[in-house]
Amino acid sequence: MTISIAERAVEVLTTANGREKARLSRQHAIAWFEAREAGEPLPIGTAQPPNRPARPDRPELLPPRDVPRRRPGSEAGRIALLHALAHIELNAVDLHWDIVARFAQVPMPLGFYDDWVKAADEEAKHFNLICDCLEAMGSHYGALPAHAGMWRAAEDTANDLMGRLAVVPMVLEARGLDVTPGMIEIFRKAGADQAVAALEVIYAEEVGHVAYGSKWFHFLCGRENADPKDVFHALVRQYFHGALKPPFNEEKRAEAGIPPDFYWPLADGAEAAE
C-alpha cells in the first residue's frame, strides 16, 4: 500500500533525533517529487500529527528569557549563534511537515504540497549544513540550551491554516530575511568560510519559503473574497505575540511577495503613530 504524504509527514514529526529527522525529511521529499514526475502523485491522505514534535534529550529547552546570551565576537559566541540557528532550522523542518499533515483535510491544489515538501526538504538541508559547521568548530547540536518557545506559533494556529501561513512564513521566516545578512557579515569577518557558505544557501532559499506563505495566503484570501492585507493584519494581531521589529529587509520581502504596507503597520511604534 502506498504511504500518503500526510503519514510521511507524521513520521518526520515523531522522529526525535535531529539528523534522522532531516534524513527522513529529505527521503520523503524525494519520494514525493519522483511520484509527481512519474505522473502518479502520492495520495495526500489523512494523519494525526502530534501536538508537539518529538525532540532529542538535548538540547535542554529553556524559557526564552533563560537562554544565555553570548556575544558573537568570540568563537564561543559564534558557536552559540549557530546552535540557535540549528534549533530554528530543526523546528522549521517540523513546521513545514506539520502544515502538510495538520491541514490535509483542507482542499488545496497539489502545488501547495509541492511547495511545503520542497521547503521541508530545504530546511533539512539547512539543519545539516549548520550541524556540519558546529561539528567543524568542535561542538554539536544539543551542546547548549535552546529556546523552548519555538513551537508556540504552531500551537496557536493549529486550527487555522490562514493564521499559520500569516505567522510562520510571513512573519517568522520573513524575520530571517531581515537578520541573516548581518549574521553572514559576522562570520565573514571571523574568516569562517564554511559558515558563510551555509548561511548564503539558507538566505537564498528562505526567500522561497516566505514566498510560498504569501502565495498560499493570497490564494485562500481570494477563495474567500477577502482583502489579504486586512486579513493579514487581523491574524498577526491575533496570533503573534508582540510587534514586528524593524529594520526590515524590504528588498527581499518584496521579492517574496510581501509589500511594506503588510508589515510596517504592525511594527514597533506603529500603533502609537496612528
C-alpha positions as a Markdown table, in Angstrom:
| # | Residue | x | y | z |
|---|---|---|---|---|
| 1 | Met | 0.0 | 0.0 | 0.0 |
| 2 | Thr | 1.3 | 3.5 | -0.9 |
| 3 | Ile | 2.1 | 5.6 | 2.1 |
| 4 | Ser | 0.4 | 9.0 | 1.9 |
| 5 | Ile | 2.3 | 12.3 | 2.2 |
| 6 | Ala | 0.3 | 13.1 | 5.4 |
| 7 | Glu | 1.5 | 9.8 | 7.0 |
| 8 | Arg | 5.1 | 10.5 | 5.9 |
| 9 | Ala | 4.8 | 14.0 | 7.5 |
| 10 | Val | 3.8 | 12.4 | 10.8 |
| 11 | Glu | 6.8 | 10.0 | 10.6 |
| 12 | Val | 9.1 | 13.1 | 10.4 |
| 13 | Leu | 7.3 | 14.8 | 13.3 |
| 14 | Thr | 7.5 | 11.8 | 15.6 |
| 15 | Thr | 11.2 | 11.2 | 15.0 |
| 16 | Ala | 13.3 | 12.7 | 17.8 |
| 17 | Asn | 16.9 | 12.7 | 16.6 |
| 18 | Gly | 17.8 | 15.8 | 14.5 |
| 19 | Arg | 19.9 | 14.1 | 11.9 |
| 20 | Glu | 17.4 | 11.3 | 11.5 |
| 21 | Lys | 14.5 | 13.7 | 11.2 |
| 22 | Ala | 16.5 | 15.6 | 8.5 |
| 23 | Arg | 17.2 | 12.3 | 6.7 |
| 24 | Leu | 13.6 | 11.3 | 6.7 |
| 25 | Ser | 12.5 | 14.7 | 5.6 |
| 26 | Arg | 14.8 | 14.5 | 2.5 |
| 27 | Gln | 13.8 | 10.9 | 1.8 |
| 28 | His | 10.1 | 11.7 | 1.8 |
| 29 | Ala | 10.6 | 14.7 | -0.4 |
| 30 | Ile | 12.4 | 12.6 | -3.0 |
| 31 | Ala | 9.5 | 10.1 | -2.9 |
| 32 | Trp | 7.0 | 12.9 | -3.4 |
| 33 | Phe | 8.8 | 14.5 | -6.3 |
| 34 | Glu | 9.6 | 11.2 | -8.0 |
| 35 | Ala | 6.0 | 10.3 | -7.9 |
| 36 | Arg | 5.0 | 13.7 | -9.2 |
| 37 | Glu | 7.4 | 13.4 | -12.1 |
| 38 | Ala | 6.1 | 10.0 | -13.0 |
| 39 | Gly | 2.6 | 11.4 | -13.2 |
| 40 | Glu | 1.4 | 9.3 | -10.2 |
| 41 | Pro | 1.4 | 11.6 | -7.2 |
| 42 | Leu | 1.3 | 10.1 | -3.8 |
| 43 | Pro | -2.0 | 10.3 | -2.0 |
| 44 | Ile | -2.5 | 13.2 | 0.3 |
| 45 | Gly | -4.2 | 11.1 | 2.9 |
| 46 | Thr | -5.0 | 12.0 | 6.5 |
| 47 | Ala | -3.0 | 11.6 | 9.6 |
| 48 | Gln | -2.9 | 12.8 | 13.2 |
| 49 | Pro | 0.2 | 14.9 | 13.8 |
| 50 | Pro | 1.4 | 15.2 | 17.4 |
| 51 | Asn | 0.6 | 18.4 | 19.3 |
| 52 | Arg | 4.4 | 18.8 | 19.6 |
| 53 | Pro | 7.1 | 17.2 | 17.5 |
| 54 | Ala | 9.5 | 14.6 | 19.0 |
| 55 | Arg | 12.7 | 16.1 | 20.3 |
| 56 | Pro | 16.1 | 14.7 | 21.4 |
| 57 | Asp | 17.0 | 14.7 | 25.1 |
| 58 | Arg | 19.5 | 17.5 | 24.3 |
| 59 | Pro | 19.4 | 20.5 | 23.9 |
| 60 | Glu | 17.7 | 21.4 | 27.1 |
| 61 | Leu | 14.8 | 23.6 | 26.3 |
| 62 | Leu | 14.5 | 26.8 | 28.4 |
| 63 | Pro | 12.1 | 29.8 | 28.5 |
| 64 | Pro | 13.4 | 32.4 | 26.1 |
| 65 | Arg | 14.5 | 34.8 | 29.0 |
| 66 | Asp | 16.7 | 32.0 | 30.5 |
| 67 | Val | 18.7 | 31.1 | 27.3 |
| 68 | Pro | 22.2 | 32.5 | 27.9 |
| 69 | Arg | 23.2 | 35.5 | 25.7 |
| 70 | Arg | 26.6 | 35.3 | 24.2 |
| 71 | Arg | 28.5 | 37.9 | 22.1 |
| 72 | Pro | 29.2 | 36.8 | 18.6 |
| 73 | Gly | 32.6 | 38.5 | 18.7 |
| 74 | Ser | 34.1 | 35.4 | 20.3 |
| 75 | Glu | 34.2 | 31.8 | 18.9 |
| 76 | Ala | 32.0 | 30.7 | 21.8 |
| 77 | Gly | 29.5 | 33.3 | 20.8 |
| 78 | Arg | 29.6 | 32.3 | 17.2 |
| 79 | Ile | 29.0 | 28.7 | 18.2 |
| 80 | Ala | 26.0 | 29.8 | 20.3 |
| 81 | Leu | 24.7 | 31.7 | 17.3 |
| 82 | Leu | 25.0 | 28.7 | 15.0 |
| 83 | His | 23.4 | 26.4 | 17.7 |
| 84 | Ala | 20.4 | 28.8 | 17.9 |
| 85 | Leu | 20.1 | 28.7 | 14.1 |
| 86 | Ala | 20.3 | 24.9 | 14.0 |
| 87 | His | 17.4 | 24.8 | 16.5 |
| 88 | Ile | 15.4 | 27.2 | 14.3 |
| 89 | Glu | 16.1 | 25.0 | 11.2 |
| 90 | Leu | 15.0 | 21.8 | 13.0 |
| 91 | Asn | 11.8 | 23.5 | 14.1 |
| 92 | Ala | 11.3 | 24.7 | 10.5 |
| 93 | Val | 11.5 | 21.1 | 9.3 |
| 94 | Asp | 8.7 | 20.2 | 11.6 |
| 95 | Leu | 6.7 | 23.3 | 10.9 |
| 96 | His | 6.6 | 22.5 | 7.1 |
| 97 | Trp | 5.7 | 18.9 | 7.6 |
| 98 | Asp | 3.1 | 19.9 | 10.2 |
| 99 | Ile | 1.3 | 22.1 | 7.7 |
| 100 | Val | 1.2 | 19.1 | 5.3 |
| 101 | Ala | -0.3 | 16.8 | 7.9 |
| 102 | Arg | -2.4 | 19.1 | 10.0 |
| 103 | Phe | -4.3 | 20.7 | 7.2 |
| 104 | Ala | -4.6 | 17.8 | 4.8 |
| 105 | Gln | -8.4 | 17.9 | 5.1 |
| 106 | Val | -8.4 | 21.5 | 3.6 |
| 107 | Pro | -8.9 | 21.1 | -0.2 |
| 108 | Met | -5.7 | 22.6 | -1.8 |
| 109 | Pro | -4.0 | 22.2 | -5.2 |
| 110 | Leu | -1.1 | 19.7 | -5.4 |
| 111 | Gly | 1.1 | 22.7 | -5.9 |
| 112 | Phe | 0.5 | 23.5 | -2.2 |
| 113 | Tyr | 2.1 | 20.2 | -1.2 |
| 114 | Asp | 4.9 | 20.7 | -3.8 |
| 115 | Asp | 5.9 | 23.9 | -2.1 |
| 116 | Trp | 5.8 | 22.8 | 1.5 |
| 117 | Val | 7.5 | 19.4 | 0.8 |
| 118 | Lys | 10.3 | 21.3 | -1.0 |
| 119 | Ala | 10.5 | 23.8 | 1.9 |
| 120 | Ala | 10.8 | 20.9 | 4.4 |
| 121 | Asp | 13.5 | 19.3 | 2.3 |
| 122 | Glu | 15.5 | 22.5 | 2.1 |
| 123 | Glu | 15.1 | 23.1 | 5.9 |
| 124 | Ala | 16.5 | 19.6 | 6.5 |
| 125 | Lys | 19.5 | 20.5 | 4.3 |
| 126 | His | 19.9 | 23.8 | 6.2 |
| 127 | Phe | 19.9 | 21.9 | 9.5 |
| 128 | Asn | 22.6 | 19.5 | 8.3 |
| 129 | Leu | 24.7 | 22.4 | 7.0 |
| 130 | Ile | 24.7 | 24.2 | 10.3 |
| 131 | Cys | 25.3 | 21.0 | 12.2 |
| 132 | Asp | 28.3 | 20.4 | 10.0 |
| 133 | Cys | 29.6 | 23.9 | 10.9 |
| 134 | Leu | 29.1 | 23.2 | 14.6 |
| 135 | Glu | 31.0 | 19.9 | 14.4 |
| 136 | Ala | 33.8 | 21.5 | 12.5 |
| 137 | Met | 34.1 | 24.0 | 15.4 |
| 138 | Gly | 34.3 | 21.2 | 18.0 |
| 139 | Ser | 30.6 | 21.4 | 19.1 |
| 140 | His | 27.3 | 19.8 | 18.1 |
| 141 | Tyr | 23.6 | 20.4 | 18.1 |
| 142 | Gly | 22.4 | 19.7 | 21.7 |
| 143 | Ala | 25.6 | 21.0 | 23.3 |
| 144 | Leu | 23.9 | 24.3 | 24.5 |
| 145 | Pro | 20.4 | 25.1 | 25.8 |
| 146 | Ala | 17.8 | 26.3 | 23.3 |
| 147 | His | 14.6 | 28.3 | 23.1 |
| 148 | Ala | 11.5 | 26.4 | 24.3 |
| 149 | Gly | 9.0 | 28.8 | 22.7 |
| 150 | Met | 9.8 | 27.9 | 19.1 |
| 151 | Trp | 6.6 | 25.7 | 18.7 |
| 152 | Arg | 4.2 | 28.3 | 20.1 |
| 153 | Ala | 3.2 | 29.7 | 16.7 |
| 154 | Ala | 2.3 | 26.2 | 15.5 |
| 155 | Glu | 0.2 | 25.5 | 18.7 |
| 156 | Asp | -1.6 | 28.9 | 18.4 |
| 157 | Thr | -2.5 | 28.3 | 14.7 |
| 158 | Ala | -3.2 | 24.6 | 14.9 |
| 159 | Asn | -6.8 | 25.1 | 13.7 |
| 160 | Asp | -6.3 | 28.0 | 11.3 |
| 161 | Leu | -4.4 | 27.5 | 8.0 |
| 162 | Met | -4.6 | 31.2 | 7.1 |
| 163 | Gly | -3.2 | 32.1 | 10.6 |
| 164 | Arg | -0.4 | 29.5 | 10.2 |
| 165 | Leu | 0.6 | 31.0 | 6.8 |
| 166 | Ala | 0.5 | 34.5 | 8.2 |
| 167 | Val | 2.5 | 33.9 | 11.3 |
| 168 | Val | 5.0 | 31.3 | 10.3 |
| 169 | Pro | 6.3 | 32.0 | 6.8 |
| 170 | Met | 5.1 | 35.6 | 6.5 |
| 171 | Val | 6.3 | 36.8 | 9.9 |
| 172 | Leu | 8.8 | 34.4 | 11.5 |
| 173 | Glu | 10.6 | 33.3 | 8.3 |
| 174 | Ala | 10.4 | 36.8 | 6.9 |
| 175 | Arg | 12.3 | 37.9 | 10.1 |
| 176 | Gly | 15.1 | 35.6 | 9.0 |
| 177 | Leu | 15.4 | 37.6 | 5.8 |
| 178 | Asp | 16.0 | 40.7 | 8.0 |
| 179 | Val | 18.7 | 39.3 | 10.2 |
| 180 | Thr | 20.6 | 36.8 | 8.0 |
| 181 | Pro | 22.8 | 39.4 | 6.2 |
| 182 | Gly | 24.1 | 40.6 | 9.5 |
| 183 | Met | 24.9 | 37.1 | 10.5 |
| 184 | Ile | 26.8 | 36.4 | 7.3 |
| 185 | Glu | 28.9 | 39.5 | 8.0 |
| 186 | Ile | 29.7 | 38.3 | 11.5 |
| 187 | Phe | 31.1 | 35.0 | 10.2 |
| 188 | Arg | 32.8 | 36.7 | 7.2 |
| 189 | Lys | 34.7 | 39.0 | 9.5 |
| 190 | Ala | 35.8 | 35.9 | 11.5 |
| 191 | Gly | 37.0 | 34.1 | 8.4 |
| 192 | Ala | 34.5 | 31.3 | 8.9 |
| 193 | Asp | 34.1 | 30.4 | 5.3 |
| 194 | Gln | 32.1 | 27.2 | 5.9 |
| 195 | Ala | 29.5 | 29.1 | 8.0 |
| 196 | Val | 29.4 | 31.9 | 5.4 |
| 197 | Ala | 28.7 | 29.4 | 2.6 |
| 198 | Ala | 26.0 | 27.7 | 4.7 |
| 199 | Leu | 24.3 | 31.0 | 5.6 |
| 200 | Glu | 24.3 | 32.2 | 2.0 |
| 201 | Val | 22.5 | 29.0 | 0.9 |
| 202 | Ile | 19.9 | 29.5 | 3.7 |
| 203 | Tyr | 19.4 | 33.2 | 2.8 |
| 204 | Ala | 18.8 | 32.4 | -0.8 |
| 205 | Glu | 16.3 | 29.6 | -0.2 |
| 206 | Glu | 14.4 | 31.2 | 2.7 |
| 207 | Val | 13.1 | 33.8 | 0.2 |
| 208 | Gly | 11.2 | 31.0 | -1.5 |
| 209 | His | 9.7 | 29.8 | 1.8 |
| 210 | Val | 8.4 | 33.2 | 2.6 |
| 211 | Ala | 7.0 | 33.4 | -0.9 |
| 212 | Tyr | 5.2 | 30.1 | -0.5 |
| 213 | Gly | 3.5 | 31.5 | 2.5 |
| 214 | Ser | 2.5 | 34.7 | 0.7 |
| 215 | Lys | 1.3 | 32.8 | -2.4 |
| 216 | Trp | -1.0 | 30.4 | -0.5 |
| 217 | Phe | -2.2 | 33.1 | 1.9 |
| 218 | His | -3.3 | 35.2 | -1.1 |
| 219 | Phe | -4.8 | 32.1 | -2.7 |
| 220 | Leu | -7.0 | 31.4 | 0.4 |
| 221 | Cys | -8.0 | 35.1 | 0.7 |
| 222 | Gly | -9.0 | 35.0 | -3.0 |
| 223 | Arg | -11.1 | 31.9 | -2.3 |
| 224 | Glu | -12.9 | 33.8 | 0.4 |
| 225 | Asn | -13.1 | 37.1 | -1.5 |
| 226 | Ala | -11.2 | 38.7 | 1.4 |
| 227 | Asp | -8.7 | 41.6 | 1.4 |
| 228 | Pro | -5.3 | 40.0 | 2.0 |
| 229 | Lys | -3.8 | 43.0 | 3.8 |
| 230 | Asp | -6.7 | 43.4 | 6.2 |
| 231 | Val | -6.8 | 39.7 | 7.0 |
| 232 | Phe | -3.0 | 39.6 | 7.5 |
| 233 | His | -3.1 | 42.4 | 10.0 |
| 234 | Ala | -6.0 | 40.8 | 11.9 |
| 235 | Leu | -4.4 | 37.4 | 12.0 |
| 236 | Val | -1.0 | 38.6 | 13.1 |
| 237 | Arg | -2.5 | 40.7 | 15.8 |
| 238 | Gln | -4.5 | 37.7 | 16.9 |
| 239 | Tyr | -1.7 | 35.1 | 16.9 |
| 240 | Phe | 1.7 | 36.8 | 17.0 |
| 241 | His | 2.8 | 38.0 | 20.5 |
| 242 | Gly | 4.3 | 41.4 | 20.2 |
| 243 | Ala | 5.1 | 44.0 | 17.5 |
| 244 | Leu | 7.2 | 43.3 | 14.4 |
| 245 | Lys | 10.8 | 44.7 | 14.8 |
| 246 | Pro | 12.5 | 46.8 | 12.2 |
| 247 | Pro | 14.8 | 47.2 | 10.4 |
| 248 | Phe | 13.1 | 45.2 | 7.6 |
| 249 | Asn | 14.8 | 43.8 | 4.5 |
| 250 | Glu | 12.3 | 45.5 | 2.2 |
| 251 | Glu | 14.0 | 44.2 | -1.0 |
| 252 | Lys | 13.9 | 40.5 | -0.1 |
| 253 | Arg | 10.4 | 40.8 | 1.5 |
| 254 | Ala | 9.2 | 42.4 | -1.8 |
| 255 | Glu | 10.9 | 39.6 | -3.7 |
| 256 | Ala | 8.9 | 37.1 | -1.5 |
| 257 | Gly | 5.6 | 38.9 | -2.3 |
| 258 | Ile | 5.2 | 40.9 | 1.0 |
| 259 | Pro | 4.9 | 44.7 | 0.4 |
| 260 | Pro | 5.7 | 47.2 | 3.1 |
| 261 | Asp | 2.0 | 48.1 | 3.9 |
| 262 | Phe | 1.6 | 44.5 | 5.2 |
| 263 | Tyr | 4.3 | 44.7 | 7.9 |
| 264 | Trp | 5.0 | 48.4 | 8.7 |
| 265 | Pro | 1.6 | 49.0 | 10.4 |
| 266 | Leu | 2.5 | 46.1 | 12.7 |
| 267 | Ala | 5.9 | 47.4 | 13.6 |
| 268 | Asp | 7.1 | 48.7 | 17.0 |
| 269 | Gly | 5.7 | 52.2 | 17.5 |
| 270 | Ala | 3.2 | 51.9 | 14.6 |
| 271 | Glu | 0.2 | 51.8 | 16.9 |
| 272 | Ala | 1.3 | 55.0 | 18.7 |
| 273 | Ala | 2.0 | 56.7 | 15.4 |
| 274 | Glu | -1.6 | 56.1 | 14.4 |
